[in-house]
Amino acid sequence: MIKLRKSDERGYAHHGWLESYHSFSFAGYYDPAHMGWGNLRVINDDRIAAGSGFGKHSHKNMEIVTYVLAGQLAHEDSMGNVEGIPPGDVQRMSAGTGVTHSEFNHAKDQETHLLQIWIEPNVQEIPPSYEQKTIPEADKLQKLRLIASPTGENGAVKVHANANIYAGIFDGGVPFQFPLNPKRKAYLHLIKGQMQVNGLDLSGGDALLMDGESELTLIRGKNAEVLLFELDPA
């Protein structure tokens, strides 16, 4: 089963300093048909205006992955981490028993564009923790590169969840085939550009919800950047 969800079907919010598209129900956007997919709970496509950001707020028992696309994101948390997250870096924060943090765009003339991803953990009440890795663009060209997994192998960040996240950048080239475990759910999010996946034409912001599929074929990428999630079957 493959279901195509178009970009304009997502939830949308504009708060002046923040413009956000919600792939799943979040805050003021509620859609009972899109509460998550497997253990993937949130994909927010956020654009933070220059000099703005999220003040201190708290999370608990959630795996939070941040993928910066443009600009810079300044992170500060109750664990003592003070970090800048540039494009190409992947940040993982395990909220566990509880963590407070803030996220700001301190630039004076540039917005910050990012994806914030929440995944339900497979362990509860663990000590909160933080990890950040740089994933070179060359590692993502014309292929899907692992950026998050339960073991953190091959330079990926480690998530306390039954989930793998891959990132890829595609522009022309030969078809790229990727095996899927048909016993797991999968979710493909096209961040930008255009491409064809298993015969379906996708544009930036479109997504594929997949269940029982055994292979992906990605072709005809045009300035395309994509995330693929392998998820719990539930």
PABA-960300 format. One line per field, with one value per residue: residue number from 1; residue in three letters; x, y, z of N, C-alpha, C in turn. Coordinates in nm, 3 decimals. Layout:
N
mipa NUM/...
drenza ALA/...
n_east X/...
n_north Y/...
n_up Z/...
ca_east X/...
ca_north Y/...
ca_up Z/...
c_east X/...
c_north Y/...
c_up Z/...
end
This chain:
234
mipa 1/2/3/4/5/6/7/8/9/10/11/12/13/14/15/16/17/18/19/20/21/22/23/24/25/26/27/28/29/30/31/32/33/34/35/36/37/38/39/40/41/42/43/44/45/46/47/48/49/50/51/52/53/54/55/56/57/58/59/60/61/62/63/64/65/66/67/68/69/70/71/72/73/74/75/76/77/78/79/80/81/82/83/84/85/86/87/88/89/90/91/92/93/94/95/96/97/98/99/100/101/102/103/104/105/106/107/108/109/110/111/112/113/114/115/116/117/118/119/120/121/122/123/124/125/126/127/128/129/130/131/132/133/134/135/136/137/138/139/140/141/142/143/144/145/146/147/148/149/150/151/152/153/154/155/156/157/158/159/160/161/162/163/164/165/166/167/168/169/170/171/172/173/174/175/176/177/178/179/180/181/182/183/184/185/186/187/188/189/190/191/192/193/194/195/196/197/198/199/200/201/202/203/204/205/206/207/208/209/210/211/212/213/214/215/216/217/218/219/220/221/222/223/224/225/226/227/228/229/230/231/232/233/234
drenza MET/ILE/LYS/LEU/ARG/LYS/SER/ASP/GLU/ARG/GLY/TYR/ALA/HIS/HIS/GLY/TRP/LEU/GLU/SER/TYR/HIS/SER/PHE/SER/PHE/ALA/GLY/TYR/TYR/ASP/PRO/ALA/HIS/MET/GLY/TRP/GLY/ASN/LEU/ARG/VAL/ILE/ASN/ASP/ASP/ARG/ILE/ALA/ALA/GLY/SER/GLY/PHE/GLY/LYS/HIS/SER/HIS/LYS/ASN/MET/GLU/ILE/VAL/THR/TYR/VAL/LEU/ALA/GLY/GLN/LEU/ALA/HIS/GLU/ASP/SER/MET/GLY/ASN/VAL/GLU/GLY/ILE/PRO/PRO/GLY/ASP/VAL/GLN/ARG/MET/SER/ALA/GLY/THR/GLY/VAL/THR/HIS/SER/GLU/PHE/ASN/HIS/ALA/LYS/ASP/GLN/GLU/THR/HIS/LEU/LEU/GLN/ILE/TRP/ILE/GLU/PRO/ASN/VAL/GLN/GLU/ILE/PRO/PRO/SER/TYR/GLU/GLN/LYS/THR/ILE/PRO/GLU/ALA/ASP/LYS/LEU/GLN/LYS/LEU/ARG/LEU/ILE/ALA/SER/PRO/THR/GLY/GLU/ASN/GLY/ALA/VAL/LYS/VAL/HIS/ALA/ASN/ALA/ASN/ILE/TYR/ALA/GLY/ILE/PHE/ASP/GLY/GLY/VAL/PRO/PHE/GLN/PHE/PRO/LEU/ASN/PRO/LYS/ARG/LYS/ALA/TYR/LEU/HIS/LEU/ILE/LYS/GLY/GLN/MET/GLN/VAL/ASN/GLY/LEU/ASP/LEU/SER/GLY/GLY/ASP/ALA/LEU/LEU/MET/ASP/GLY/GLU/SER/GLU/LEU/THR/LEU/ILE/ARG/GLY/LYS/ASN/ALA/GLU/VAL/LEU/LEU/PHE/GLU/LEU/ASP/PRO/ALA
n_east 0.084/0.060/0.026/-0.022/0.037/-0.031/0.152/-0.005/-0.206/-0.129/-0.127/-0.124/0.038/0.083/0.267/0.368/0.649/0.710/0.664/0.491/0.452/0.257/0.291/0.155/-0.105/-0.084/-0.041/-0.254/-0.353/-0.555/-0.615/-0.782/-0.726/-0.462/-0.263/-0.015/0.236/0.298/0.546/0.622/0.563/0.560/0.630/0.744/0.768/0.952/0.997/1.189/1.184/1.432/1.615/1.439/1.262/1.204/1.120/1.217/1.102/0.944/0.996/0.905/0.978/1.020/1.168/1.354/1.439/1.630/1.667/1.847/1.801/1.859/2.026/2.096/2.060/2.031/2.081/1.994/1.996/1.861/2.040/2.284/2.387/2.498/2.467/2.535/2.352/2.418/2.328/2.331/2.399/2.275/2.066/1.999/1.778/1.702/1.428/1.335/1.312/1.261/1.325/1.431/1.443/1.564/1.530/1.675/1.696/1.948/2.037/2.049/1.943/1.851/1.638/1.580/1.555/1.409/1.352/1.162/1.141/0.952/0.969/0.819/0.950/1.103/1.161/1.093/1.116/1.396/1.728/1.763/1.928/2.176/2.281/2.480/2.556/2.761/2.671/2.813/2.741/2.820/2.796/2.532/2.459/2.282/2.193/2.060/2.137/2.210/2.104/2.003/1.951/1.873/2.117/2.310/2.503/2.764/2.814/2.570/2.319/2.206/1.897/1.648/1.451/1.249/1.338/1.465/1.629/1.683/1.867/1.872/2.002/1.906/1.961/1.890/2.065/2.097/1.829/1.760/1.751/1.600/1.583/1.298/1.164/0.889/0.741/0.745/0.636/0.678/0.787/0.809/0.940/0.944/1.156/1.226/1.222/1.173/1.069/1.034/0.882/0.846/0.683/0.516/0.465/0.630/0.638/0.805/0.743/0.552/0.448/0.492/0.305/0.364/0.299/0.368/0.531/0.808/1.019/1.175/1.187/1.365/1.369/1.442/1.509/1.501/1.677/1.624/1.561/1.538/1.380/1.373/1.187/1.204/0.988/0.808/0.566/0.317
n_north -0.119/0.213/0.548/0.864/1.179/1.510/1.818/2.048/1.948/1.935/2.055/2.407/2.691/3.030/3.247/3.497/3.541/3.280/3.037/2.748/2.415/2.131/1.791/1.602/1.589/1.865/2.098/2.364/2.241/1.981/1.664/1.381/1.172/1.187/1.140/1.052/0.817/0.488/0.484/0.740/1.066/1.348/1.576/1.876/2.141/2.405/2.759/3.003/3.338/3.600/3.682/3.567/3.304/2.991/3.019/2.910/2.586/2.272/1.914/1.566/1.219/1.166/1.124/1.354/1.487/1.711/1.868/2.076/2.297/2.543/2.847/2.912/2.743/2.811/2.632/2.570/2.406/2.243/2.052/2.159/2.196/2.407/2.492/2.547/2.481/2.402/2.389/2.057/1.934/1.695/1.681/1.517/1.487/1.329/1.331/1.197/1.169/1.434/1.752/2.088/2.336/2.585/2.738/2.929/3.171/3.367/3.531/3.840/3.896/3.672/3.394/3.089/2.762/2.457/2.108/1.966/1.673/1.430/1.127/0.847/0.700/0.376/0.317/0.434/0.714/0.754/0.891/1.227/1.312/1.423/1.465/1.537/1.538/1.581/1.548/1.498/1.658/1.524/1.259/1.207/1.227/1.119/0.889/0.713/0.799/0.679/0.854/0.850/0.607/0.309/0.211/0.388/0.353/0.390/0.666/0.786/0.955/0.834/0.700/0.639/0.444/0.236/0.291/0.401/0.664/0.806/1.016/1.185/1.327/1.411/1.450/1.420/1.151/0.788/0.549/0.492/0.228/0.098/-0.127/-0.227/-0.331/-0.529/-0.580/-0.363/-0.022/0.254/0.586/0.848/1.163/1.434/1.691/1.911/2.021/1.799/1.465/1.122/0.851/0.514/0.524/0.739/1.086/1.338/1.651/1.921/1.896/1.701/1.367/1.012/0.754/0.438/0.088/-0.249/-0.257/-0.354/-0.242/0.059/0.277/0.540/0.812/1.047/1.283/1.627/1.874/1.759/1.681/1.445/1.266/0.946/0.726/0.439/0.243/0.150/-0.115/-0.078
n_up 0.000/-0.094/-0.023/-0.149/-0.020/-0.067/-0.061/-0.005/0.150/0.407/0.752/0.839/0.975/1.065/1.244/1.235/1.325/1.281/1.037/0.956/0.842/0.901/0.902/1.045/1.296/1.513/1.772/1.705/1.480/1.387/1.274/1.254/1.081/1.035/1.254/1.296/1.183/1.208/1.451/1.408/1.488/1.452/1.191/1.139/0.923/0.943/0.929/1.057/1.141/1.101/1.392/1.572/1.756/1.934/2.266/2.601/2.660/2.743/2.711/2.720/2.733/2.447/2.127/1.960/1.657/1.475/1.166/0.987/0.719/0.599/0.691/1.040/1.354/1.689/1.977/2.315/2.627/2.926/3.001/2.978/2.727/2.471/2.160/1.809/1.520/1.202/0.846/0.721/0.952/1.189/1.460/1.765/2.031/2.321/2.511/2.739/3.090/3.114/2.971/2.922/2.674/2.435/2.111/1.865/1.599/1.543/1.344/1.162/0.917/0.783/0.737/0.920/0.813/0.879/0.958/1.210/1.390/1.553/1.724/1.867/2.156/2.233/2.487/2.814/3.038/3.051/3.123/3.007/2.696/2.454/2.116/1.829/1.489/1.199/0.866/0.572/0.259/0.030/0.100/0.066/-0.196/-0.471/-0.343/-0.054/0.264/0.584/0.867/1.123/1.376/1.576/1.672/1.597/1.397/1.145/1.161/1.214/1.417/1.735/1.807/2.054/1.970/1.758/1.475/1.163/0.992/0.679/0.453/0.138/-0.166/-0.484/-0.827/-1.140/-1.296/-1.265/-1.201/-0.855/-0.638/-0.345/-0.080/0.113/0.427/0.425/0.648/0.804/0.854/0.631/0.550/0.329/0.277/0.072/0.071/-0.090/-0.437/-0.719/-0.797/-0.902/-0.749/-0.721/-0.946/-0.895/-0.915/-0.740/-0.567/-0.390/-0.044/-0.064/0.033/0.091/0.228/0.342/0.351/0.389/0.167/-0.043/-0.183/-0.298/-0.576/-0.689/-0.906/-1.171/-1.034/-0.956/-0.836/-0.587/-0.250/0.006/0.275/0.424/0.624/0.820/1.006/1.313/1.282/1.394
ca_east 0.000/0.128/-0.066/0.042/-0.023/0.024/0.202/-0.109/-0.299/-0.076/-0.169/-0.043/0.025/0.173/0.264/0.448/0.792/0.723/0.575/0.510/0.363/0.250/0.254/0.062/-0.174/0.011/-0.088/-0.388/-0.395/-0.600/-0.671/-0.781/-0.674/-0.316/-0.212/0.119/0.248/0.383/0.590/0.653/0.453/0.562/0.725/0.711/0.854/0.950/1.080/1.197/1.229/1.556/1.605/1.325/1.279/1.125/1.172/1.231/0.985/0.985/0.952/0.925/0.958/1.009/1.292/1.338/1.547/1.624/1.742/1.851/1.812/1.919/2.043/2.156/1.972/2.102/2.014/2.041/1.906/1.882/2.152/2.406/2.432/2.481/2.519/2.483/2.323/2.419/2.281/2.416/2.405/2.156/2.065/1.903/1.759/1.612/1.370/1.335/1.241/1.224/1.429/1.386/1.538/1.521/1.585/1.667/1.767/2.006/2.077/1.977/1.886/1.829/1.554/1.628/1.459/1.443/1.250/1.169/1.081/0.931/0.946/0.787/1.058/1.068/1.190/1.038/1.179/1.542/1.790/1.771/2.061/2.191/2.383/2.480/2.654/2.768/2.657/2.858/2.649/2.867/2.749/2.389/2.433/2.233/2.172/2.000/2.241/2.155/2.139/1.959/1.914/1.883/2.254/2.398/2.614/2.806/2.811/2.434/2.284/2.137/1.763/1.593/1.325/1.259/1.325/1.581/1.604/1.782/1.858/1.932/1.993/1.899/1.948/1.919/2.128/2.026/1.735/1.818/1.659/1.627/1.494/1.219/1.110/0.744/0.676/0.752/0.584/0.778/0.735/0.902/0.906/1.025/1.178/1.222/1.247/1.080/1.120/0.934/0.907/0.756/0.590/0.437/0.535/0.628/0.697/0.846/0.638/0.470/0.494/0.435/0.283/0.379/0.280/0.375/0.612/0.938/1.125/1.154/1.266/1.369/1.418/1.407/1.524/1.535/1.705/1.539/1.615/1.435/1.400/1.299/1.175/1.160/0.918/0.730/0.450/0.191
ca_north 0.000/0.343/0.661/0.993/1.296/1.628/1.922/2.142/1.882/1.946/2.168/2.527/2.795/3.144/3.324/3.617/3.503/3.138/2.976/2.605/2.315/2.016/1.668/1.532/1.676/1.933/2.227/2.398/2.161/1.848/1.582/1.244/1.078/1.204/1.157/0.997/0.698/0.404/0.559/0.877/1.147/1.488/1.640/2.017/2.214/2.536/2.871/3.097/3.468/3.651/3.740/3.508/3.164/2.928/3.037/2.789/2.500/2.141/1.791/1.447/1.089/1.179/1.138/1.473/1.500/1.838/1.863/2.215/2.305/2.671/2.932/2.852/2.730/2.812/2.545/2.573/2.321/2.225/1.960/2.237/2.205/2.532/2.450/2.600/2.372/2.451/2.292/1.940/1.867/1.629/1.686/1.430/1.511/1.235/1.409/1.109/1.212/1.574/1.847/2.220/2.394/2.695/2.731/3.064/3.218/3.495/3.609/3.967/3.914/3.544/3.301/2.953/2.664/2.329/2.008/1.906/1.540/1.362/0.984/0.790/0.612/0.240/0.312/0.549/0.767/0.744/1.022/1.302/1.315/1.509/1.423/1.615/1.485/1.644/1.454/1.569/1.652/1.423/1.127/1.194/1.248/1.007/0.771/0.736/0.785/0.666/0.967/0.820/0.466/0.266/0.181/0.499/0.306/0.465/0.810/0.835/0.976/0.720/0.728/0.535/0.412/0.142/0.376/0.445/0.779/0.821/1.141/1.176/1.440/1.350/1.542/1.339/1.025/0.663/0.514/0.441/0.134/0.082/-0.231/-0.200/-0.447/-0.519/-0.594/-0.233/0.092/0.348/0.719/0.926/1.306/1.510/1.824/2.013/1.971/1.707/1.333/1.017/0.740/0.402/0.566/0.854/1.214/1.414/1.784/1.956/1.893/1.580/1.253/0.880/0.667/0.305/-0.027/-0.373/-0.242/-0.422/-0.172/0.192/0.318/0.685/0.846/1.178/1.388/1.763/1.950/1.690/1.637/1.355/1.186/0.821/0.673/0.300/0.265/0.042/-0.150/-0.046
ca_up 0.000/-0.098/-0.028/-0.174/0.046/-0.129/0.029/0.037/0.241/0.543/0.832/0.818/1.076/1.047/1.368/1.216/1.333/1.248/0.938/0.978/0.783/0.989/0.832/1.133/1.392/1.601/1.824/1.662/1.364/1.427/1.167/1.309/0.982/1.028/1.390/1.292/1.097/1.291/1.569/1.368/1.542/1.407/1.100/1.121/0.829/1.009/0.886/1.168/1.094/1.159/1.526/1.643/1.790/2.039/2.400/2.680/2.671/2.792/2.648/2.802/2.666/2.302/2.052/1.877/1.559/1.402/1.040/0.940/0.574/0.562/0.807/1.159/1.469/1.817/2.074/2.453/2.703/3.070/3.021/2.966/2.588/2.398/2.030/1.684/1.427/1.064/0.747/0.711/1.082/1.242/1.606/1.834/2.173/2.388/2.622/2.856/3.211/3.100/2.934/2.880/2.579/2.349/1.975/1.811/1.481/1.584/1.227/1.147/0.783/0.716/0.809/0.940/0.763/0.940/0.988/1.343/1.381/1.680/1.714/1.997/2.198/2.276/2.630/2.883/3.161/3.051/3.141/2.881/2.636/2.336/2.020/1.706/1.393/1.067/0.756/0.452/0.145/-0.065/0.144/0.037/-0.338/-0.552/-0.260/0.077/0.365/0.718/0.954/1.259/1.391/1.717/1.711/1.561/1.315/1.025/1.182/1.238/1.557/1.795/1.860/2.140/1.903/1.647/1.357/1.087/0.906/0.572/0.377/0.007/-0.259/-0.617/-0.940/-1.258/-1.262/-1.292/-1.094/-0.731/-0.576/-0.203/-0.027/0.233/0.499/0.411/0.779/0.871/0.782/0.582/0.519/0.250/0.273/-0.023/0.131/-0.196/-0.571/-0.782/-0.831/-0.917/-0.658/-0.752/-1.050/-0.852/-0.927/-0.616/-0.559/-0.255/0.059/-0.079/0.112/0.066/0.342/0.284/0.440/0.314/0.046/-0.034/-0.255/-0.352/-0.692/-0.697/-1.039/-1.226/-0.935/-0.999/-0.714/-0.489/-0.122/0.057/0.395/0.430/0.758/0.843/1.131/1.373/1.201/1.462
c_east 0.088/0.021/0.013/-0.035/0.046/0.058/0.090/-0.217/-0.252/-0.140/-0.074/-0.070/0.126/0.157/0.343/0.596/0.817/0.617/0.599/0.405/0.372/0.205/0.151/0.003/-0.075/-0.048/-0.231/-0.438/-0.430/-0.667/-0.668/-0.728/-0.521/-0.263/-0.066/0.119/0.346/0.418/0.641/0.537/0.446/0.667/0.675/0.815/0.849/1.044/1.073/1.255/1.356/1.529/1.493/1.355/1.185/1.192/1.175/1.098/1.034/0.926/0.978/0.896/0.927/1.149/1.272/1.461/1.525/1.719/1.736/1.880/1.879/1.926/2.110/2.051/2.058/2.020/2.079/1.944/1.948/1.989/2.286/2.460/2.400/2.547/2.458/2.465/2.317/2.354/2.381/2.433/2.270/2.168/1.960/1.899/1.658/1.558/1.362/1.251/1.205/1.344/1.363/1.490/1.477/1.592/1.565/1.745/1.820/2.051/1.990/1.902/1.860/1.738/1.625/1.519/1.501/1.322/1.269/1.081/1.069/0.900/0.921/0.894/1.009/1.110/1.142/1.126/1.329/1.601/1.794/1.914/2.056/2.301/2.368/2.591/2.645/2.762/2.698/2.759/2.689/2.819/2.603/2.357/2.397/2.216/2.104/2.104/2.175/2.200/2.093/1.914/1.926/2.025/2.352/2.518/2.642/2.791/2.673/2.417/2.203/2.004/1.716/1.453/1.352/1.235/1.461/1.539/1.719/1.758/1.927/1.909/2.005/1.878/1.989/1.974/2.040/1.927/1.808/1.713/1.700/1.531/1.423/1.178/0.958/0.669/0.678/0.680/0.701/0.709/0.843/0.854/1.001/1.036/1.163/1.246/1.137/1.147/1.003/0.975/0.802/0.644/0.504/0.520/0.517/0.693/0.724/0.730/0.548/0.531/0.426/0.425/0.278/0.366/0.282/0.456/0.751/1.050/1.079/1.241/1.252/1.435/1.374/1.410/1.564/1.550/1.628/1.620/1.505/1.478/1.315/1.303/1.131/1.111/0.855/0.609/0.318/0.135
c_north 0.125/0.451/0.789/1.103/1.421/1.735/2.011/2.078/1.889/2.062/2.286/2.627/2.905/3.235/3.454/3.584/3.360/3.099/2.826/2.523/2.189/1.893/1.589/1.630/1.733/2.068/2.253/2.322/2.021/1.781/1.438/1.141/1.085/1.241/1.111/0.879/0.604/0.480/0.699/0.967/1.287/1.506/1.782/2.082/2.360/2.635/2.978/3.228/3.512/3.713/3.682/3.363/3.117/2.954/2.905/2.714/2.359/2.027/1.675/1.323/1.103/1.188/1.251/1.487/1.629/1.831/2.002/2.217/2.433/2.759/2.857/2.845/2.722/2.735/2.562/2.492/2.306/2.122/2.031/2.248/2.343/2.510/2.532/2.484/2.430/2.350/2.178/1.867/1.805/1.631/1.590/1.466/1.411/1.304/1.328/1.162/1.360/1.662/1.978/2.276/2.512/2.681/2.866/3.078/3.358/3.581/3.735/3.977/3.783/3.456/3.166/2.856/2.527/2.236/1.963/1.782/1.482/1.215/0.929/0.688/0.472/0.214/0.442/0.588/0.743/0.883/1.097/1.305/1.390/1.454/1.504/1.564/1.566/1.535/1.527/1.551/1.543/1.284/1.101/1.204/1.117/0.878/0.812/0.702/0.780/0.784/0.946/0.674/0.428/0.239/0.292/0.458/0.401/0.616/0.869/0.870/0.857/0.764/0.609/0.499/0.312/0.218/0.402/0.564/0.789/0.956/1.122/1.301/1.383/1.457/1.466/1.204/0.905/0.636/0.457/0.352/0.107/-0.022/-0.185/-0.333/-0.439/-0.535/-0.464/-0.128/0.178/0.479/0.795/1.070/1.376/1.653/1.933/1.945/1.882/1.572/1.238/0.900/0.632/0.445/0.685/0.981/1.295/1.550/1.817/1.964/1.772/1.465/1.125/0.805/0.525/0.197/-0.152/-0.365/-0.303/-0.348/-0.033/0.210/0.469/0.723/0.988/1.288/1.520/1.849/1.892/1.654/1.562/1.293/1.060/0.769/0.527/0.294/0.138/0.010/-0.106/0.088
c_up 0.000/-0.111/-0.046/-0.100/-0.005/-0.024/0.083/0.124/0.386/0.619/0.813/0.929/1.046/1.169/1.357/1.213/1.288/1.145/0.941/0.904/0.868/0.909/0.911/1.233/1.493/1.641/1.776/1.541/1.412/1.309/1.215/1.211/0.972/1.166/1.400/1.198/1.164/1.418/1.534/1.405/1.484/1.298/1.080/1.032/0.870/0.941/0.995/1.118/1.165/1.296/1.610/1.680/1.897/2.174/2.476/2.690/2.698/2.709/2.743/2.717/2.517/2.243/1.951/1.788/1.482/1.284/0.978/0.791/0.527/0.686/0.921/1.269/1.595/1.919/2.211/2.537/2.848/3.102/3.015/2.826/2.531/2.263/1.917/1.588/1.285/0.970/0.732/0.841/1.117/1.394/1.660/1.981/2.226/2.512/2.751/2.971/3.209/3.068/2.892/2.783/2.506/2.215/1.908/1.680/1.515/1.466/1.215/1.014/0.709/0.800/0.824/0.899/0.816/0.941/1.131/1.344/1.520/1.652/1.853/2.036/2.232/2.421/2.693/3.002/3.166/3.080/3.008/2.828/2.503/2.247/1.893/1.615/1.263/0.960/0.628/0.336/0.047/-0.028/0.106/-0.112/-0.408/-0.473/-0.130/0.183/0.504/0.804/1.098/1.265/1.538/1.764/1.679/1.476/1.199/1.040/1.199/1.386/1.605/1.852/1.944/2.090/1.793/1.518/1.295/1.002/0.806/0.503/0.243/-0.075/-0.400/-0.723/-1.065/-1.217/-1.293/-1.179/-0.973/-0.664/-0.432/-0.146/0.100/0.296/0.495/0.543/0.859/0.789/0.736/0.546/0.444/0.241/0.177/0.029/0.026/-0.330/-0.624/-0.802/-0.848/-0.827/-0.683/-0.847/-1.015/-0.859/-0.800/-0.637/-0.413/-0.157/0.049/0.002/0.064/0.197/0.289/0.390/0.354/0.187/0.066/-0.106/-0.296/-0.476/-0.706/-0.829/-1.073/-1.120/-0.999/-0.875/-0.596/-0.364/-0.048/0.188/0.384/0.573/0.751/0.985/1.188/1.287/1.263/1.414
end
